Amino acid sequence: MVRTSRDWDYHQVTNSRTNAGSPPVPGAGSEERPDTATGGSPAARARVRRDMVADPRVVEAVVAAVHAQVPVYAALDDSRLPEVRAIAAWGVDRLLHLWVTDGALEPADLRRFRGIAAARAADGRPVQAVLRAYRVAATALTDEIAARAPGLAAADAFALARMLLTALDTLSEEMATAYAVTSEDLAGDRDRALRLLLDDLIAGRHASAGALTDRSARLGVQLPEPYCLLVAETQDPGGPDLSYEAARGLLDELGGTGTSLSTIRGSRAVLMFSAAAVGRAGALLARRAWRGCAVTGEGLDRVAVAHRLAADALDTAPAHAHRPGGLLTDADAQVLALLAGHPAAASDHIARLVLGPLTDPDQRHLLEALTAYIDTGSASAAARALHLHPQSLRYRLRRIRELTARDPRDPWHRLTLDVARTVAAPRT
């Protein structure tokens, strides 16, 4: 059972007073003798520090406590946890060192804490939650020390408490100041602040819907919902990388309601705008000799998923999938992810994205016509298989094109339709 700081033996206080002037016990290791100046044992603290720094379970216990007790951190996705662990590992090591040496936070420590606070201001994590996480971590660290070294002298316990209180006071002031300065800077440079907002959204750095709402309110923006996330690149692989100015120009032409955002990731532009404007995107990209993938089916809590889908689609789509004036869509991206072996959605969802109304029972005849056309390879052969007049079959193919925005005669569209009707087929 893990012990808490309250489990330190009260008799240590009495013993430390009684034995303060007693000679050392014969045979006892000199490294454990009390320091005459402090009454504690720096060597004993050093031993505890070595054991704890070497044991990865200590950092995991600290991270688990923060995750369990601070809601903002509980909402972090898996991609953010390595950063939290790295900060926790550094903090545990530094605080234990200060305890062993009776030291104080140094300028380099304060610079790092200010940098952490600035990053949290940029990604919208509330400063109150950040500071509470440090308090929770300090409590968890105290519990770990108590569990591993229940026989520490009272002076060592007092030294630990003094060090933690002093460190928390100092870092709280430094971090609060840095957080406020960064927030003011971001508010003053609106364009940069909006780029950082989208950067954090597509990197999955927003811990919760509440944090995103708070950050949007501070910036005075209302994100579009439903939104479209468009990832665009030049059609020429050897062409120049897209610029912030080029991305902003496209965003201005797209228009739409809500606050539109744009940024650059590598050689590509990433735009977030109202889903109602997606119909204009294909022609605007064609005019610039760009191509892209537009995802409209994800919520604001899944912008990172939308970006990964679109970027992976551009990485893997064959050349004939990019039709002049057209865009790859959610459906294309989901099919490509499925073919690559890492689907981002269930098969029935992919089928609905591609086939649309064809999955409805009252459109069963159209799905049968599509299946026959794909299986036989021609309208005439499909008509014979279904005992239909060829004109009737061609009419159904036209209806399929109207309802799905996919032409069964186009090689890429036919492939996506084939995959969708396959995964939608009932299993026996």
N, C-alpha and C positions, 0 to 999 in steps of 0.2 A: 504494500500500500504506500502510495506517495505521501510523504509528510509535508506539512505546511510550515511556514515560518513560526507558527505558534507552538510547534512541536519541539523547539529548542528546549533543552533541559533547564528548568529554572535553577537547579542546583549548580549549574555552571557558574552562575553569578556568585553564589555563596562560596563555591570552591575557589573561584578566581580571587575572591577577597581574602579567604583564609590562607591560601597558599601563595599569596603575592610575594611574601618575603621568605618562603621556604627554600631550602637548597634543592638542587635538581635530584631526581630519583636516580640512584645508581643504575647504570646500564641503559638509561633512557637515551634515545637518539638526540644529539644536540640540535638537529635540524628542527625538532618540534618544541624546543624551549621557548617560553614566552619572550617577546621583545620587552626589554626593561622600560622602554620609552612609552610603549602603547599598551602593554599588558597582554597583547595578542601574539600570535605566531605567524609571521610572514611566510615561513616555510610551509606551514600547514595550509595557508591560503594558496600558495603556489602549487602545492600538490593537488588541491581541489581544482584549481584552474586548469592544470595539465589534463586531469581526468575528464573534465567537462568539455574542453575544447576538442579533445580527441574523440569524443562520443557524439556522433551525428544525431542521436536521439534527443539531445538537449535542444538543439535548434528546432527540431521537429516539434518538440513539446511547446516551445515558445510560439512557433507559427500556429500550432493547433489552438492554443489559448486565444491568440488574436483572432483567428478565424471564427472561433466559437462565440466570442464575447463582443466583437465589434461588427455590426451588421454590414457596414460598407465593405469590409474585408471578406465577410462570408459570401458576398455576391461576386467576388473576383473569379474570372474564369481561369482555367488551368494554365493558360499562356502567361499569366501575371505572377503565378506562384514562385517561379524561379527567382524573380527579382526580390520578392518578399523574403525568401529564404536567404538570399545573398546578403541583404541588409541585416537580417536577424543574426546571421553568422558573424558578420563584422561587428555588430553591436555587442553580442555576447562576449566576443574576444576582447574588445576594447574595455568594456565595463569590468570584466574580471581582472584585466591588467591593472586598471585603476584601483580596484579593491586590494590587489596584492601589494601595490606600490604606494598606497595612500596618495594617489595622484589625482589630477583634475583634467577635465577635457582640454585638449590642446587646440591651437588655431586650426590645424589640419582637420581635426574632428569637427570643429564648428563649421568649416567650409563645406565639409561633406553633408552635414545636417542641413545647411542652408540650401545646398544643391538638391537634396531630397525634397525639401519643402517646395522649392521652385517647380520641381517636376510634378508634385502633387497638385500644385496650383494650376499647372498647365493641363493636367488630365482631369481636373474638376473634382478631385477627392476632397471633401470638406476638411478644413484644418482641425476642427474639433475631433473628427474621427481619427485623424492621423495622430494627434497628441494622445488621445485615449489609447490607441494601439501601443504607444510606447509605455504608457503606465501599466497596461495589461502585461506587456512583455517583461517589465521590471518585476512585477509580482510573480510571473511564471519563473523567472530566473532565480528569485529568492527561494521559491518552493524547491527548485532543483538543487540548490546549494544545501538547503535544510535536509533534503532527503539523502544526499550523498555524504554529508558531514555533520551528523547530529551532535557530535561531541565538540564542536568548535567553542572556543572560549567566548565569553560574553563580549570581550573587547573586539573580537573579530566580527561578531554579529552587529555590534554598534557601528563598526567601521563600514560594514556593508550598507547599513541603513543610511548612514551619513553620505556615503558616496553616491548611492542611488538618488536620494533626495536632491543633492546638489546637482548631479548630472541632469536629472529631469527638469529642474528649475532652469538651468542654463540652456539646455537644448530647446525647451518650450519657448523661451524668449527669442532665441535665434531663429527658430523655425517659423514662429508666428510672424516675425518681422519680414523674413524672406518671402513667406507666402503672400503677405499683403503687398509687398513691392512687386512681385511677379504678377499678381492679379491686376494691379494698377497699370503695369507695363502692357499687359495683354489687352486690357480695355482701351488703352491709348492707341495701340497699333492694331486697328480692327482687322485689316486684311490678314496680317500675320496670325492674329488670334483665331480667325475663322479657318485658316489653313491648318493650324495646330489642332483645332477641334476635329476636323475631318481626319487628319493623320491619326489622332487618338481613337476615333471611331473605327477606322479600318484596321487598326492594330489591336482592337479589342481591349483598350485601356480604360474603358468606362466601367466602373464597378457596379453600377446600378442605374435604374431609370431615374431615381431621385437625384443622383449625382449629375446625370446628364441634364435633367430639368434645371437644377441649380446653376449649372454652368451656362446653359442657354439663357437663363434669366439675367445672369450677370453681363452677358454679352449683348443682351437686348435682341435676341434672335428667336425665331420660331422655325424649327426644322420642318421640312415638308413631310407630310404623312397622309397618304402613302407616298413613298419616294421612289426614285429610280437611281440606282448606282451604275454609272457608266464608266467603264475602263476603255480608253481609246489609245491607239498607237498609229504611226504612219504605216501606209501600205507597203512602202519600200523598206525592207529590213535594214538596208544600209543608210537610210535617211537620218536626218538629225533628230536628237531627242526633242520631245515636246517641252515647251517652256510654260512657266506660270502664266505669262501674258497670253499665250495661245489658248490655254485652258480657260482662262477667264473670258476671252473673247467668245469662245463657243458657248460658255455658260450664259453670257449676256444675250446671245441670240436665241437660246432655248427658252428663256423667260420662265413663266410659271409662278405659282403662288408659294409663299413661304420663303425662307432664306436659303438660297442656293450656295453650295460650297464647292471649291475645287482645290486640288493639290497635284503634286507630281510625285510619282513613285517610280524611280528608275528612269526609264525612257518613256513612260506612259503617263497620260493624264487621267486623273480620277475625278469624276464630277458627281455631285449629289444634288438632285433637283426634283421638282414635282413630277410624279409619275404621269400626270396629265400631259406633259410636254414631250413624252418619249416618242410620239409619232413624228416629230420634226427632226429627231436626232439622225436618222439614217441619211436623209438628204444633206444635212449640214456636214456630216462626216464625209460624204462622197465629194462634196464641193472642195474639201480640204485634202482629198486623197488620204483620208484616214479610214480606219476600220475599228470596230469596237464590239463590246458585249454589254448589254444593258440588262440588269437584274431588277425586277420590280416586286418580287413576291416575298421579300423578307421584311421583318419588323425592325424598328430602330434598335432593338437589343441584339440584332444579328447583322449589323452592318459589316462586321469582320467576315462573317460567312459569305455575304453577298460579294464582297471584294475578292475573297479567295476563289469563289466560283467563277467570277468574270475573268480574273487574271489567269486561272488555270485553263479556261476555255480558249483564251487567245493563245496560250502556249501550245495547246494540243489540237485545235481545230485544223482540218485539212484546208488547203487553199480553196477548194471548190465550195467550202461552207460559207465563204464570204461573198455574198452576191452583191453586185453593184447597187448602191442605194439602200442596202439592207443592213440589219444588225443581227448579231447573235443575241439570243434572248435567254431567259431563265431555262426554257425547255432545252435549248441547245446545250447550255452549260451543264444541266443536270444529266443529260444523255452522255456527254463527254466524260463527266465524272464517273458515271456508271461503267462506261466502257474502260476507263482507266483503272477500275477496281477499287475506287474509294468514293462510293455514292454519298451525296450529302442529304439525301431524302429517301423515303420509302418508295418502293417500286410503284405502288398505286398512285402516289403523289406525282411521280415522274410521268406516269401514263396520263393523268389528268392534265398536266401542264402541256403535253404535246398534243393529245387528242381532243382536249376540250370537251365540247358537247357530245362527241362521238362515244364517250363512255356512258352516256345516259341510255337507259333501256329503250326509250322511244326512237333512238337513232341507231338501233342495232343493225338495221339494213345498210346503213352507210358504212359501219365498221366491217360488215360482211363483204361489202363491195371493195373496200380498201384491202382487206385480207386476200381476197381473190385476185385483185390486180397485182399485189406484191408477189403472191405465190406463183402466178402464171406468167407475169412479165408483160402483159399487153391487155388492152381494153377488150379486144375481140375474144381472147381466150378466157378472160374473166367473165365476160357476158355468157359464153357457152357454159362455163362451170356453174353459173348461177341460174341458167335457163332464162336469161334476160335478152332483150333486144340490145344491140351494141349502143344505140343512142341512149337508152335508159341507163346503161352502165356509165357512159360518159357524163350524163347529167349528174349522176351520183358523185362522180369524181369532182365535178365542178362544185357541188355542194360541200364536199370535203375540203376543197381549197378555200371556200368562203368561210367555213366554220373554224378551220384550224390555222388559216394563214400559211398553209404548207401545201405545196404542189407535189402530188405523188409522182409526177414525171421528172422532177428535179432530183438529181442523184443524192444530194445531201438531205433534202427534205424526205426523200423516200427512206433513207437510212434511219432518220429519227422516228419516222412513223412506224417503220418496221420494228425498231427496238421498243417503242411504246406499246404497240399492239401485242408484242410478245410478252412483255412484263405484265400487261393488263389481262392476259388470257387466264381464265380460271384454271387452277391446278387440280388434277384428279389423282 
